[in-house]
Amino acid sequence: MDTKRVNEIKTHLGKKESRELLKIYKENNRDEYVDEAFEAVRQLLVERKLSIPRQSPFPRPTKPEPIAKAEYVDLVTVYRTGNQAVLTVAKSLLEEAGIRYLAKGEGLQDIIGGGRFGAGFNLVAGPVELQVPRECAAEAGKILSKLQ
């Protein structure tokens, strides 16, 4: 335990009334206070000749879920468009068919250069490309072939 830090916290918390210190110590909120703060409060209570209350049990944090490994997916472009309305329809058709997709370049349309001015898509970024896993490319191509 960092004694210097305990003393700094003790100086700060020493301005509080005893009933506030008792509440802090008893509630044992480890999300709000560090261990050194509880030691500082304990020392202040002893100096004020107050009995040290029993602390409420603080729930131990549960182990975080392990991060899933990234999955490599071989993507192929099956559709390109600069028309936002057509893009929306194309995405909904793929979703309806249960085909995962990536709308490559969609987030860049309005942040580079002049945005979508004139051509309906950003001339620097190019049109949005819908990419799907290689094994779904034939089915996605067939679904999207009806779009103009």
C-alpha positions in Angstrom: 0.0 0.0 0.0 1.3 3.5 -0.9 1.7 5.3 2.4 2.3 8.7 0.7 -1.0 8.3 -1.2 -2.8 7.2 2.0 -1.6 10.4 3.7 -2.6 12.6 0.8 -6.1 11.1 0.8 -6.3 11.3 4.5 -5.6 15.1 4.3 -8.4 15.5 1.8 -10.9 13.2 3.6 -10.0 14.7 7.0 -12.3 17.6 6.2 -15.3 15.4 6.1 -17.6 14.8 9.1 -17.3 11.6 11.0 -20.7 10.3 9.9 -19.6 10.7 6.2 -16.4 8.8 6.9 -18.3 6.0 8.6 -20.7 5.7 5.7 -17.8 5.6 3.2 -16.0 2.9 5.2 -19.1 0.8 5.8 -20.4 0.9 2.2 -17.1 -0.3 0.9 -17.7 0.9 -2.6 -14.5 -0.2 -4.4 -15.7 1.2 -7.7 -15.6 4.7 -6.2 -12.7 4.5 -3.8 -9.2 2.9 -3.9 -7.8 0.7 -1.2 -5.7 3.6 0.1 -8.8 5.7 0.6 -10.3 3.0 2.9 -7.0 2.9 4.9 -7.1 6.7 5.2 -10.7 6.6 6.4 -9.8 3.8 8.9 -6.9 5.9 10.3 -9.1 9.0 10.6 -11.8 7.0 12.5 -9.2 5.6 14.9 -7.8 9.1 15.4 -11.3 10.4 16.2 -11.7 7.5 18.7 -14.6 6.0 16.8 -15.2 2.3 16.4 -14.4 0.8 13.0 -17.7 -0.5 11.5 -17.9 -3.8 9.6 -17.7 -3.2 5.9 -20.3 -4.4 3.5 -19.1 -7.2 1.3 -18.1 -5.7 -2.1 -18.9 -8.0 -5.0 -15.8 -9.2 -6.7 -15.7 -8.4 -10.4 -16.5 -11.4 -12.6 -14.0 -12.4 -15.2 -14.6 -10.6 -18.4 -15.7 -12.6 -21.4 -12.7 -13.6 -23.5 -12.4 -11.7 -26.7 -13.4 -13.9 -29.6 -10.7 -14.5 -32.1 -11.1 -12.5 -35.3 -12.5 -14.5 -38.1 -10.8 -14.2 -41.5 -13.4 -14.0 -44.3 -12.4 -13.9 -47.9 -14.6 -11.1 -49.3 -15.4 -10.4 -53.0 -17.1 -7.4 -54.4 -20.5 -8.3 -55.9 -22.0 -4.8 -56.4 -20.9 -1.2 -56.8 -23.2 1.9 -56.6 -23.0 5.6 -55.9 -26.8 5.8 -55.5 -27.7 5.8 -51.8 -31.3 4.6 -52.4 -30.1 1.6 -54.5 -27.5 0.8 -51.9 -30.1 0.7 -49.2 -32.3 -1.7 -51.2 -29.2 -3.9 -52.1 -28.3 -4.1 -48.4 -31.8 -5.0 -47.4 -32.0 -7.8 -50.1 -28.7 -9.3 -48.8 -30.0 -9.1 -45.2 -33.3 -10.8 -46.2 -31.3 -13.6 -47.8 -29.2 -13.9 -44.6 -26.0 -13.0 -46.5 -23.4 -11.1 -44.4 -21.9 -8.2 -46.3 -19.5 -5.3 -45.9 -20.3 -1.9 -47.5 -16.7 -0.9 -48.3 -16.3 2.8 -48.6 -19.7 3.7 -47.2 -18.2 5.6 -44.2 -15.9 7.6 -46.4 -18.5 9.1 -48.7 -19.1 12.3 -46.7 -15.7 12.8 -45.0 -13.3 13.1 -48.0 -13.1 16.1 -50.3 -16.5 17.5 -51.4 -18.6 14.6 -50.2 -21.1 13.2 -52.6 -21.4 16.4 -54.6 -22.4 16.0 -58.2 -21.9 12.3 -59.0 -23.9 10.9 -56.1 -20.8 9.4 -54.6 -17.4 10.7 -53.5 -15.2 11.0 -56.5 -12.0 10.4 -54.4 -13.4 7.3 -52.5 -15.3 6.0 -55.4 -18.7 4.2 -55.3 -19.6 2.0 -52.3 -18.7 -1.7 -52.9 -20.9 -4.4 -51.4 -18.6 -7.3 -50.5 -19.7 -10.8 -49.4 -17.9 -14.0 -48.4 -16.6 -15.8 -51.5 -18.9 -18.8 -50.9 -22.0 -16.5 -51.0 -20.9 -14.5 -54.1 -22.9 -16.4 -56.7 -26.1 -16.2 -54.7 -25.6 -12.6 -53.8 -24.8 -11.7 -57.5 -28.0 -13.4 -58.6 -30.1 -11.5 -56.0 -28.5 -8.2 -56.9 -28.5 -8.6 -60.6 -32.1 -7.3 -60.7 -31.0 -3.9 -59.5 -30.0 -1.1 -61.9 
